[in-house]
């Protein structure tokens, strides 16, 4: 005999049936965890960086702004990264307002990259084998093979090569070790993170010679340093779309420094158009390519009659690129004069070079005339200095900074 169910038993049976209906059977897949947002907060920015790299490639635009009162020096970097192919291409354009401090301008640019105090442009492509650099006014590329060692404490062209992406100096370089302090949701299903990173890592964003104008970094990584604040935005798929950093803490307020008049420093990176680059999206050198190993030479080793361009991409005004005189060029060497004795200091070296060039018989009757003198390292290594007298082309090229003067 089968007894009827009690009310309690009937209720329990209904609950079991309801749970069975809601339970996903073996043929129903559970939602996969998010590659970034499902992980602990402390790891999410790091994972977002890796997820961005797995996208294959991205377009980038970064602005770095030095502020001095109402004046600005702004670098705009635009290009394409191919993460999978470990290569990239970019155009760097500096724009400085007319009254931006001259000493800061020279220090930031490293060497004049164009006429006057307006725009300064350079293009470069980077891969694992070489860096190709093309000055804005040049009709050729300079090919620097492998890693180029710094020259006399001046940064080499290799500062253009990055670690997290082929292009160096972007905010991607600091994200691997960032630990977010807070997050919030943003429209579209993404997230925004507030975090900071050590000052020592911020210095790595800049060329070696420029770092000397910032606040000194701690001698050891374990010593405390001022944190650099930043925000990171990630889209709903976990890819980094924007990074903003307030780098003002890097500025050294000491009197007499080249950047003493600079009051703020900010960087803003935007990434987009993710995916494997289409054919031609990552630029490759077009036209004439010169081997930098033979084309680039110290100014005081350029021979009379040779023509030269002043922008080698090396951030060092003591280097020039030999180019044919039949084509466009920044200057033509008129003469070389020895400066005997030991290195006398910058002031005396300048005066002696000026007298040597002004007293020469090789001076033409017209044009803009300039001279340079050997650096202390070159002077000491050679056992004497050398004055280089040259004629600047009528195109208005700017003479090398800090080591050149006009002669009349």
Residue pairs with C-beta under 8 A, 6 or more apart in sequence:
5 13
24 30
34 238
35 47
35 51
35 238
36 44
36 47
36 48
36 51
36 234
36 238
37 44
37 191
37 238
39 47
41 180
41 183
42 179
42 180
44 180
44 183
44 191
44 193
44 234
45 175
45 178
45 179
45 180
45 193
45 195
45 232
45 234
46 175
46 176
46 177
46 178
47 238
48 175
48 232
48 234
48 238
48 239
48 240
49 164
49 172
49 175
49 176
49 240
51 237
51 238
51 239
52 58
52 83
52 238
52 239
52 240
52 271
52 274
53 83
53 164
53 165
54 83
55 83
55 239
55 274
55 275
56 82
56 83
56 84
56 274
56 275
56 276
56 277
57 80
57 81
57 82
57 83
57 84
57 85
57 274
57 275
57 276
57 277
57 281
57 282
58 80
58 81
58 83
58 239
58 271
58 272
58 273
58 274
58 275
59 78
59 79
59 80
59 81
59 271
59 272
59 273
60 77
60 78
60 79
60 80
60 81
60 90
60 165
60 167
60 170
60 269
60 270
60 271
61 76
61 77
61 78
61 269
61 270
62 75
62 76
62 77
62 169
62 170
62 171
62 267
62 268
62 269
62 270
63 74
63 75
63 76
63 77
63 267
63 268
64 74
64 75
64 77
64 265
64 266
64 267
65 72
65 73
65 74
65 75
65 264
65 265
65 266
65 267
66 72
66 73
66 74
66 100
66 104
66 108
66 259
66 262
66 264
66 265
67 262
67 263
67 264
67 265
67 266
68 100
68 101
68 104
68 261
68 262
68 263
69 261
69 263
70 97
70 99
71 96
71 97
71 98
71 99
71 100
71 101
72 95
72 96
72 97
72 100
73 94
73 95
73 96
73 97
73 100
73 104
73 105
73 108
74 94
74 95
74 96
75 92
75 93
75 94
76 92
76 93
76 95
77 90
77 91
77 92
77 93
77 167
77 169
77 170
78 90
78 91
79 88
79 89
79 90
79 91
79 167
79 283
80 88
80 89
80 90
80 277
80 281
80 282
80 283
81 88
81 165
81 166
81 167
81 282
82 88
82 166
82 276
82 277
82 281
82 282
83 165
84 276
85 127
85 277
85 282
86 127
86 128
86 166
87 125
87 126
87 127
87 128
87 166
87 282
88 125
88 126
88 162
88 165
88 166
88 167
88 282
89 123
89 124
89 125
89 126
89 167
89 282
89 283
89 284
90 123
90 124
90 126
90 167
91 121
91 122
91 123
92 121
92 122
92 123
92 124
93 119
93 120
93 121
94 108
94 109
94 113
94 119
94 120
94 121
95 118
95 119
96 105
96 117
96 118
96 120
98 117
100 117
101 261
101 262
103 258
103 261
104 258
104 259
104 261
104 262
105 117
106 258
106 401
106 402
107 210
107 213
107 258
107 259
108 210
108 259
109 120
109 401
110 155
110 207
110 209
110 210
110 315
110 316
110 401
111 310
111 311
111 312
111 314
111 315
111 316
111 317
111 400
111 401
112 120
112 310
112 311
112 317
112 397
112 398
112 399
112 400
112 401
113 120
113 121
113 122
113 135
113 136
113 311
114 120
114 121
114 135
114 136
114 137
114 311
114 398
115 395
115 396
115 397
115 398
116 396
116 398
119 136
120 136
121 135
121 136
122 133
122 134
122 135
122 136
122 311
122 313
123 133
123 134
123 136
123 283
124 131
124 132
124 133
124 134
124 160
124 313
125 131
125 132
125 282
125 283
125 284
125 285
126 132
126 160
126 161
126 162
126 166
126 167
126 168
127 166
129 145
129 146
130 143
130 144
130 145
130 146
131 143
131 144
131 148
131 157
131 158
131 160
131 161
132 141
132 142
132 143
132 144
132 285
132 289
133 141
133 142
133 144
133 157
133 160
133 312
133 313
134 140
134 141
134 142
134 285
135 309
135 311
135 312
135 313
136 311
137 311
137 328
137 395
137 397
138 309
138 311
138 321
138 328
139 287
139 288
139 327
139 328
140 287
140 288
140 289
140 290
140 323
141 285
141 287
141 288
141 289
141 290
142 289
142 290
142 292
142 295
142 296
142 312
142 313
142 321
143 285
143 289
143 290
143 291
143 292
144 156
144 157
144 158
144 292
144 313
145 291
145 292
145 293
147 156
147 158
147 161
148 156
148 157
148 158
148 292
148 314
149 156
150 156
150 208
151 314
151 316
151 319
152 316
152 375
152 377
153 208
153 209
154 208
154 209
154 314
154 315
154 316
155 207
155 208
155 209
155 210
155 314
155 315
156 314
157 292
157 312
157 313
157 314
158 168
159 168
159 169
159 206
159 207
159 208
159 315
160 167
160 168
160 169
160 313
161 167
161 168
162 168
162 169
162 170
162 172
162 173
163 173
164 170
164 172
164 173
164 175
164 176
165 172
165 173
169 205
169 206
169 207
170 205
170 269
171 205
171 230
171 243
171 245
171 267
171 269
172 240
172 243
172 269
173 201
173 204
173 205
174 197
174 201
174 202
174 204
174 205
174 228
174 230
174 245
175 232
175 240
175 243
177 197
177 201
178 193
178 195
178 196
178 197
178 230
178 232
179 195
180 193
180 194
180 195
180 232
181 194
181 195
181 196
182 193
182 194
183 191
183 192
183 193
183 194
184 191
184 192
185 191
185 192
186 192
186 233
188 235
188 236
189 235
189 236
190 233
190 234
190 235
190 236
190 241
191 233
191 234
192 231
192 232
192 233
192 234
193 231
193 232
193 233
193 234
194 229
194 231
195 229
195 230
195 231
195 232
196 227
196 228
196 229
196 230
197 227
197 228
197 230
198 221
198 225
198 227
198 228
199 215
199 217
199 218
199 225
199 226
199 227
199 228
199 249
199 250
200 217
200 218
200 221
200 225
201 228
202 228
202 245
202 247
202 249
202 250
203 211
203 214
203 217
203 250
205 247
205 267
206 214
207 315
209 315
209 316
211 217
213 252
213 257
213 258
213 259
214 250
214 251
214 252
214 259
215 226
215 249
215 250
215 251
215 252
216 252
217 225
218 224
218 225
226 249
227 249
228 245
228 246
228 247
228 249
228 250
229 245
229 246
230 243
230 244
230 245
230 246
231 242
231 243
231 244
232 240
232 242
232 243
233 240
233 241
233 242
233 243
234 240
234 241
235 241
239 271
239 274
240 271
241 270
241 271
241 272
242 268
242 269
242 270
242 271
243 267
243 268
243 269
244 266
244 267
244 268
244 269
245 266
245 267
245 268
246 265
246 266
247 265
247 266
247 267
248 263
248 264
248 265
248 266
250 265
251 259
251 262
251 263
251 264
251 265
252 259
252 260
253 260
254 260
290 321
290 323
292 312
292 321
294 322
295 321
295 322
295 323
296 312
296 314
296 319
296 320
296 321
296 322
297 319
297 320
297 321
297 322
298 318
298 319
298 320
298 378
299 308
299 317
299 318
299 319
299 320
299 372
299 388
299 400
299 403
300 318
300 336
300 372
300 373
300 374
300 378
300 385
300 386
300 387
300 388
302 308
302 320
302 322
302 333
302 336
302 388
302 390
303 333
303 336
304 333
304 334
304 335
304 336
304 362
305 325
305 332
305 333
306 322
306 325
306 332
306 333
307 322
307 323
307 324
307 325
307 329
307 331
307 332
307 333
308 320
308 321
308 322
308 323
308 329
308 330
308 331
308 332
308 333
308 390
309 320
309 321
309 323
309 329
309 330
309 331
309 397
310 317
310 320
310 330
310 331
310 397
310 398
310 399
310 400
311 321
311 330
312 319
312 320
312 321
317 372
317 400
317 401
317 402
317 403
317 404
318 372
318 375
318 378
318 400
318 403
320 330
320 331
320 400
323 329
325 332
328 393
328 395
329 393
330 392
330 393
330 395
330 397
331 370
331 390
331 391
331 392
331 393
331 397
331 399
332 390
332 391
332 393
333 388
333 389
333 390
334 357
334 360
334 362
334 363
334 364
334 369
334 389
334 390
334 391
335 357
335 360
335 362
335 388
335 389
336 386
336 387
336 388
336 389
337 353
337 356
337 357
337 360
337 386
337 387
337 389
338 384
338 385
338 386
338 387
339 349
339 352
339 353
339 356
339 373
339 374
339 379
339 384
339 385
339 386
339 387
340 384
340 385
341 384
342 379
342 380
343 349
343 374
343 376
343 379
343 380
343 385
344 352
349 373
349 374
349 379
349 385
350 373
350 405
352 373
352 385
352 387
353 371
353 372
353 373
353 385
353 387
353 388
353 405
354 371
354 405
354 407
356 371
356 387
356 389
357 363
357 369
357 371
357 387
357 389
357 407
358 407
358 408
360 389
362 389
363 369
363 389
364 391
367 391
367 392
367 394
368 391
368 392
368 394
368 406
369 389
369 390
369 391
369 392
369 406
369 407
369 408
370 389
370 390
370 391
370 392
370 399
370 404
370 405
370 406
370 407
371 387
371 388
371 389
371 390
371 404
371 405
371 407
372 387
372 388
372 390
372 400
372 403
372 404
373 385
373 386
373 387
373 388
373 403
374 382
374 385
374 386
375 403
378 385
378 386
379 385
389 407
392 399
399 406
